[in-house]
Amino acid sequence: MEREVEVAVIGAGQAGLAAAHSLRRYFEPESGFVVFDHNPGPGGAWQHRWPTLTFKTVNRVYQLPDMAVPEPDEDTPVADVIPGYFAEYERAFDLRVQRPVSVEAVRSLPDKRLAVETDRGTWTARALINATGTWERPFWPRYPGQEAFGGRQLHTAQYRGPEEFEGKRVIVVGGGISGIQHLMEIAPLAAETHWVTRRPPEWREGEFDSEYGREVVAKVEERVRRGLRPRSVISVTGLPLSPEVRAAREAGVLDRLPMFDRIEPDGARWEDGRFVEADTIIWATGFRASLDHLAPLKLRGPRGGIAMDGTRVAADPRIHLVGYGPSASTIGANRAGRTAVREIRELLAT
Ligand SMILES: Cc1cc2nc3c(=O)[nH]c(=O)nc-3n(C[C@H](O)[C@H](O)[C@H](O)COP(=O)(O)OP(=O)(O)OC[C@H]3O[C@@H](n4cnc5c(N)ncnc54)[C@H](O)[C@@H]3O)c2cc1C
């Protein structure tokens, strides 16, 4: 197998496949570019999403470039369809994803190539497109007493649907869409549910049109340009008020409590003495970018993030991050893949 390539892509989710599709127009698979993914099969993070995340409850999955995404019955779980669609995509465009291959570290070599160290050996490349998503880095905040909690704690990444919470007293922590979806599913079965968030939720009326979409992306882009950690798109957009969400609010399912101060063995305690008994805490507290394998490149700046110029790492034009910050959506990932390949071709031509 050829171990020297022009471009290496890490990750075969929406962002990695969109980039690979653009690369395929200019480079041969395996000798010109290579795509690594450590999941056992196609589908990126979609293959792990819970069964009640259906085409109705998901926001919208945009198609990959040049192949329509299936539009099944809206009650179909996304995880049942998208992996097959990605598999077909990889076949149709001959992308030859190497899997399961884990990239463990990327290092800069003295000759300016990059060494991509994997559990199947090392490849070298002149440029890198990192598309490793966030799913594998669930974020769990820490609160006093958390280790002594006598019930069960889980993260959104481990949520498999509402049935297992029947008759339970559940606290859901987190002000994003996942948190409200968990509450809306669990509340009809649970003995009690409580919603706890750091900031009061910001509800958003009206359509999420493309102009508003552009404004949102610009806000996240501004953060990463300044070298700050990207915020989730939802923290900028606010929570969309669908008819289902309105009904849940009216039913009191989305009455929000401020963040508790400590966790006790049988519930959560606030400074003012309030106590809520619970046997389950669900941390719907989001994800962080999976970038540990890039640590040897020392890309992070003093403000905790990686300063970016579009998809390019400002300090190292060989490296592009796609599906990161402003492009962490299926439509953003498509655009980012194209941009990264255009800039890398310019770089390699110099
Ligand atoms: C619950 C949920 C619902 C969402 N709903 C929507 C929606 O409706 N619409 C929308 O546009 N966006 C949605 N998003 C966001 C959307 O999922 C992502 O923006 C997009 O799908 C992520 O694609 P990706 O390619 O960046 O990452 P992923 O799909 O996570 O793919 C990354 C791939 O990289 C691989 N990888 C990671 N690290 C390594 C490594 N070191 N070596 C090798 N391979 C590695 C992983 O195995 C994985 O296959 C949602 C996110 C969540 C969590």
The ligand as an SDF file (V2000), in Angstrom:
LIG
                    3D

 53 58  0  0  0  0  0  0  0  0999 V2000
  -27.7890   14.7090   18.3410 C   0  0  0  0  0  0  0  0  0  0  0  0
  -27.2910   15.4970   17.1920 C   0  0  0  0  0  0  0  0  0  0  0  0
  -28.1620   15.8520   16.1600 C   0  0  0  0  0  0  0  0  0  0  0  0
  -27.7120   16.6130   15.0980 C   0  0  0  0  0  0  0  0  0  0  0  0
  -28.5890   16.9600   14.1240 N   0  0  0  0  0  0  0  0  0  0  0  0
  -28.1650   17.6750   13.0560 C   0  0  0  0  0  0  0  0  0  0  0  0
  -29.0400   18.0180   11.9970 C   0  0  0  0  0  0  0  0  0  0  0  0
  -30.1990   17.7090   12.0260 O   0  0  0  0  0  0  0  0  0  0  0  0
  -28.5500   18.7170   10.9440 N   0  0  0  0  0  0  0  0  0  0  0  0
  -27.2420   19.1040   10.8750 C   0  0  0  0  0  0  0  0  0  0  0  0
  -26.8470   19.7290    9.8960 O   0  0  0  0  0  0  0  0  0  0  0  0
  -26.3860   18.7870   11.8660 N   0  0  0  0  0  0  0  0  0  0  0  0
  -26.8200   18.0990   12.9540 C   0  0  0  0  0  0  0  0  0  0  0  0
  -25.9580   17.7920   13.9700 N   0  0  0  0  0  0  0  0  0  0  0  0
  -24.5850   18.1710   13.8180 C   0  0  0  0  0  0  0  0  0  0  0  0
  -24.0500   17.1770   12.7610 C   0  0  0  0  0  0  0  0  0  0  0  0
  -24.2200   15.8490   13.2290 O   0  0  0  0  0  0  0  0  0  0  0  0
  -22.6750   17.3820   12.4590 C   0  0  0  0  0  0  0  0  0  0  0  0
  -22.3700   18.7220   12.1410 O   0  0  0  0  0  0  0  0  0  0  0  0
  -22.1710   16.5500   11.2860 C   0  0  0  0  0  0  0  0  0  0  0  0
  -22.9390   15.4120   10.9860 O   0  0  0  0  0  0  0  0  0  0  0  0
  -20.8510   16.0680   11.7860 C   0  0  0  0  0  0  0  0  0  0  0  0
  -20.1720   15.5380   10.7180 O   0  0  0  0  0  0  0  0  0  0  0  0
  -18.6090   15.3850   10.8700 P   0  0  0  0  0  0  0  0  0  0  0  0
  -18.1620   14.7830    9.5920 O   0  0  0  0  0  0  0  0  0  0  0  0
  -18.0030   16.6830   11.2720 O   0  0  0  0  0  0  0  0  0  0  0  0
  -18.3770   14.4080   12.1130 O   0  0  0  0  0  0  0  0  0  0  0  0
  -18.7720   12.8820   12.4120 P   0  0  0  0  0  0  0  0  0  0  0  0
  -20.0020   12.4550   11.7360 O   0  0  0  0  0  0  0  0  0  0  0  0
  -18.6720   12.7490   13.8860 O   0  0  0  0  0  0  0  0  0  0  0  0
  -17.5830   12.0650   11.7480 O   0  0  0  0  0  0  0  0  0  0  0  0
  -16.2920   12.0820   12.2850 C   0  0  0  0  0  0  0  0  0  0  0  0
  -15.6280   10.7780   11.9470 C   0  0  0  0  0  0  0  0  0  0  0  0
  -14.2570   10.8910   12.3300 O   0  0  0  0  0  0  0  0  0  0  0  0
  -13.8370    9.6610   12.8850 C   0  0  0  0  0  0  0  0  0  0  0  0
  -12.7010    9.9170   13.7730 N   0  0  0  0  0  0  0  0  0  0  0  0
  -12.6690   10.6960   14.8770 C   0  0  0  0  0  0  0  0  0  0  0  0
  -11.4330   10.6940   15.4250 N   0  0  0  0  0  0  0  0  0  0  0  0
  -10.6700    9.8860   14.6350 C   0  0  0  0  0  0  0  0  0  0  0  0
   -9.3260    9.4780   14.6700 C   0  0  0  0  0  0  0  0  0  0  0  0
   -8.4620    9.9370   15.6080 N   0  0  0  0  0  0  0  0  0  0  0  0
   -8.8740    8.6010   13.7200 N   0  0  0  0  0  0  0  0  0  0  0  0
   -9.7210    8.1610   12.7460 C   0  0  0  0  0  0  0  0  0  0  0  0
  -11.0130    8.5380   12.6640 N   0  0  0  0  0  0  0  0  0  0  0  0
  -11.4890    9.3840   13.5920 C   0  0  0  0  0  0  0  0  0  0  0  0
  -15.0440    9.1410   13.6260 C   0  0  0  0  0  0  0  0  0  0  0  0
  -14.9470    7.7320   13.7540 O   0  0  0  0  0  0  0  0  0  0  0  0
  -16.1940    9.5810   12.7100 C   0  0  0  0  0  0  0  0  0  0  0  0
  -16.5830    8.5670   11.8140 O   0  0  0  0  0  0  0  0  0  0  0  0
  -26.3780   17.0310   15.0540 C   0  0  0  0  0  0  0  0  0  0  0  0
  -25.4910   16.6600   16.0680 C   0  0  0  0  0  0  0  0  0  0  0  0
  -25.9570   15.9200   17.1400 C   0  0  0  0  0  0  0  0  0  0  0  0
  -24.9970   15.5400   18.2570 C   0  0  0  0  0  0  0  0  0  0  0  0
  1  2  1  0
  2  3  1  0
  2 52  2  0
  3  4  2  0
  4  5  1  0
  4 50  1  0
  5  6  2  0
  6  7  1  0
  6 13  1  0
  7  8  2  0
  7  9  1  0
  9 10  1  0
 10 11  2  0
 10 12  1  0
 12 13  2  0
 13 14  1  0
 14 15  1  0
 14 50  1  0
 15 16  1  0
 16 17  1  0
 16 18  1  0
 18 19  1  0
 18 20  1  0
 20 21  1  0
 20 22  1  0
 22 23  1  0
 23 24  1  0
 24 25  2  0
 24 26  1  0
 24 27  1  0
 27 28  1  0
 28 29  2  0
 28 30  1  0
 28 31  1  0
 31 32  1  0
 32 33  1  0
 33 34  1  0
 33 48  1  0
 34 35  1  0
 35 36  1  0
 35 46  1  0
 36 37  1  0
 36 45  1  0
 37 38  2  0
 38 39  1  0
 39 40  1  0
 39 45  2  0
 40 41  1  0
 40 42  2  0
 42 43  1  0
 43 44  2  0
 44 45  1  0
 46 47  1  0
 46 48  1  0
 48 49  1  0
 50 51  2  0
 51 52  1  0
 52 53  1  0
M  END
$$$$
